[in-house]
Amino acid sequence: MLCPHCNHDADLTWKRYWSAPLGRHQCPECLGQFQLEYSIGQIASRLGIALPGALLAIMIHTRTEGWLIPGVFYVAYSCLIGLPLDRVIDNRWRKAMPLVPSGTA
């Protein structure tokens, strides 16, 4: 993530990823606050990650009774594939926009 205040390139660690579920972060260098902006490409990439898992869960549901097994599959798919890819997308391709001017935080 590139800080819009000081251009410091901070890596999005798992701790930072989980502590900012809405995409609001604080630069470790200048303490400026910023938010990762959404774009059509970023939303489409998330859908592209989630859709195959959902389709596989529906296919599993047609072979089994109930939604327990497909539900467990989809949660496992999301945790093992979806979350790591989402973090990579957030770290590399989402742009940061300032929330509070640097020095006033």
Residue frames as qw, qx, qy, qz and C-alpha x, y, z in Angstrom:
[[0.000, 0.892, 0.453, 0.000, 0.00, 0.00, 0.00],
 [0.424, 0.268, 0.002, 0.865, 1.32, 3.40, -0.93],
 [0.171, -0.645, -0.478, 0.572, 0.53, 6.15, 1.59],
 [0.311, 0.775, 0.365, 0.412, -1.04, 9.16, -0.18],
 [0.292, -0.953, -0.015, 0.074, 0.50, 11.53, 2.40],
 [0.318, -0.774, 0.497, 0.230, 4.20, 10.57, 2.39],
 [0.717, 0.501, -0.428, -0.226, 4.44, 7.94, -0.41],
 [0.284, -0.435, 0.833, -0.187, 5.70, 5.34, 2.09],
 [0.693, 0.108, -0.605, -0.378, 5.22, 1.83, 0.74],
 [0.433, -0.312, 0.705, -0.467, 3.86, -0.26, 3.63],
 [0.294, 0.015, -0.924, -0.245, 3.19, -3.95, 3.18],
 [0.690, -0.284, -0.029, -0.665, -0.34, -5.07, 4.03],
 [0.075, 0.212, -0.942, 0.250, 0.34, -7.71, 6.68],
 [0.389, -0.397, -0.812, -0.177, -2.32, -10.10, 7.96],
 [0.253, -0.458, -0.558, 0.644, -2.54, -8.07, 11.17],
 [0.092, 0.276, -0.075, -0.954, -3.23, -4.86, 9.24],
 [0.300, -0.131, -0.726, -0.605, -5.65, -6.69, 6.92],
 [0.384, -0.461, -0.799, 0.045, -7.76, -8.05, 9.81],
 [0.225, -0.467, -0.435, 0.736, -7.64, -4.83, 11.84],
 [0.180, 0.375, -0.114, -0.902, -9.11, -2.77, 8.98],
 [0.417, 0.334, 0.844, 0.052, -12.19, -4.59, 7.64],
 [0.353, 0.846, 0.342, -0.207, -13.48, -1.43, 5.94],
 [0.693, 0.463, 0.137, 0.535, -10.13, -0.64, 4.29],
 [0.091, -0.955, 0.096, -0.265, -9.17, 2.28, 6.56],
 [0.854, -0.044, -0.214, 0.472, -5.50, 2.23, 7.44],
 [0.244, -0.954, 0.134, 0.116, -2.88, 4.36, 9.17],
 [0.644, 0.622, -0.357, 0.265, 0.56, 4.88, 7.69],
 [0.820, -0.432, -0.179, 0.329, 3.27, 3.53, 10.03],
 [0.559, 0.186, -0.008, 0.808, 5.65, 6.28, 8.84],
 [0.017, 0.287, -0.002, 0.958, 3.67, 9.55, 9.03],
 [0.079, 0.314, 0.798, -0.509, 0.55, 8.31, 10.92],
 [0.369, 0.176, -0.206, -0.889, -1.68, 9.76, 8.19],
 [0.549, 0.227, 0.749, -0.295, -5.02, 8.02, 7.76],
 [0.323, 0.308, -0.541, -0.713, -6.19, 6.74, 4.40],
 [0.752, 0.182, 0.528, -0.351, -8.76, 4.43, 2.90],
 [0.266, -0.085, 0.816, 0.506, -8.37, 2.02, 0.03],
 [0.487, 0.341, -0.026, -0.804, -10.72, 3.05, -2.76],
 [0.658, 0.239, 0.711, -0.060, -13.02, 0.72, -4.62],
 [0.228, 0.429, -0.492, -0.722, -13.01, 0.36, -8.37],
 [0.850, 0.235, -0.054, -0.469, -15.05, -1.62, -10.86],
 [0.630, 0.425, -0.649, 0.029, -12.06, -3.86, -11.62],
 [0.017, -0.305, 0.805, -0.509, -11.47, -4.59, -7.95],
 [0.656, 0.040, 0.420, -0.626, -15.12, -5.47, -7.35],
 [0.828, 0.361, -0.279, -0.327, -15.16, -7.62, -10.50],
 [0.410, 0.416, -0.789, 0.191, -12.04, -9.47, -9.33],
 [0.315, -0.167, 0.735, -0.577, -13.69, -10.24, -5.98],
 [0.800, 0.219, 0.170, -0.532, -16.75, -11.56, -7.79],
 [0.690, 0.476, -0.527, -0.138, -14.46, -13.58, -10.05],
 [0.115, 0.336, -0.861, 0.364, -12.95, -15.18, -6.96],
 [0.451, -0.005, 0.632, -0.630, -16.26, -15.83, -5.18],
 [0.731, 0.279, -0.130, -0.609, -18.33, -17.05, -8.13],
 [0.579, 0.272, -0.761, -0.106, -16.44, -20.31, -8.86],
 [0.029, 0.088, -0.859, 0.503, -16.71, -21.31, -5.19],
 [0.531, 0.177, 0.356, -0.748, -20.42, -20.57, -5.16],
 [0.724, 0.312, -0.388, -0.478, -20.99, -22.57, -8.34],
 [0.413, 0.222, -0.873, 0.132, -19.03, -25.52, -6.94],
 [0.212, 0.007, 0.723, -0.657, -21.06, -25.33, -3.71],
 [0.680, 0.246, 0.068, -0.688, -24.28, -25.43, -5.76],
 [0.655, 0.310, -0.648, -0.235, -22.96, -28.42, -7.72],
 [0.158, 0.137, -0.895, 0.394, -22.13, -30.19, -4.45],
 [0.446, 0.094, 0.467, -0.758, -25.65, -29.38, -3.20],
 [0.737, 0.247, -0.281, -0.563, -27.19, -31.14, -6.22],
 [0.606, 0.220, -0.764, 0.029, -25.28, -34.32, -5.26],
 [0.239, -0.064, -0.797, 0.551, -25.95, -34.19, -1.52],
 [0.304, -0.727, -0.582, -0.202, -28.93, -33.53, 0.72],
 [0.408, -0.839, -0.217, 0.285, -29.04, -30.23, 2.56],
 [0.324, 0.890, -0.123, 0.296, -26.69, -27.28, 2.58],
 [0.661, -0.707, 0.220, 0.123, -24.29, -28.33, 5.35],
 [0.787, -0.066, 0.366, 0.492, -21.61, -29.91, 3.14],
 [0.446, 0.651, 0.248, 0.562, -21.77, -27.18, 0.44],
 [0.238, -0.950, -0.018, -0.200, -21.74, -24.51, 3.15],
 [0.716, -0.571, 0.281, 0.286, -18.65, -25.99, 4.81],
 [0.715, 0.247, 0.350, 0.552, -17.02, -26.26, 1.38],
 [0.236, 0.836, 0.188, 0.459, -17.73, -22.60, 0.57],
 [0.435, -0.891, 0.126, -0.018, -16.39, -21.39, 3.92],
 [0.776, -0.314, 0.361, 0.411, -13.23, -23.45, 3.42],
 [0.581, 0.513, 0.339, 0.533, -12.89, -22.17, -0.17],
 [0.011, -0.952, -0.087, -0.294, -13.27, -18.58, 1.03],
 [0.571, -0.780, 0.231, 0.108, -10.69, -18.99, 3.79],
 [0.761, -0.208, 0.446, 0.423, -8.10, -20.88, 1.73],
 [0.492, 0.347, 0.469, 0.646, -8.45, -19.10, -1.62],
 [0.042, 0.859, 0.386, 0.332, -10.62, -16.00, -1.30],
 [0.415, -0.894, -0.039, 0.165, -9.02, -14.22, 1.65],
 [0.613, -0.361, 0.327, 0.622, -5.38, -14.57, 0.52],
 [0.394, 0.416, 0.495, 0.653, -6.27, -13.35, -2.97],
 [0.112, -0.919, -0.333, -0.181, -8.29, -10.45, -1.53],
 [0.522, -0.752, 0.086, 0.394, -5.30, -9.40, 0.58],
 [0.561, -0.040, 0.444, 0.697, -3.02, -9.50, -2.48],
 [0.194, 0.694, 0.482, 0.498, -5.50, -7.36, -4.43],
 [0.304, -0.933, -0.187, 0.041, -5.72, -4.87, -1.55],
 [0.602, -0.575, 0.218, 0.510, -1.94, -4.70, -1.18],
 [0.494, -0.058, 0.516, 0.697, -0.97, -4.39, -4.85],
 [0.173, 0.379, 0.604, 0.679, -3.78, -2.86, -6.86],
 [0.171, -0.849, -0.498, -0.040, -6.11, -0.78, -4.68],
 [0.297, 0.491, -0.115, 0.811, -5.17, 2.89, -4.52],
 [0.360, -0.491, -0.569, 0.553, -5.17, 4.79, -1.25],
 [0.020, 0.706, 0.222, 0.672, -7.02, 8.07, -0.78],
 [0.195, 0.143, -0.548, 0.801, -6.39, 10.32, 2.22],
 [0.349, -0.669, -0.653, -0.061, -8.98, 10.57, 5.01],
 [0.363, -0.901, -0.105, 0.213, -7.27, 13.06, 7.31],
 [0.410, 0.833, -0.287, 0.234, -4.45, 15.42, 6.30],
 [0.784, 0.043, -0.417, 0.459, -1.02, 14.32, 7.49],
 [0.265, 0.228, -0.400, 0.847, 0.03, 15.76, 10.84],
 [0.449, -0.313, 0.099, -0.831, -3.52, 16.28, 12.16],
 [0.791, -0.184, -0.543, -0.213, -4.13, 12.66, 13.13]]
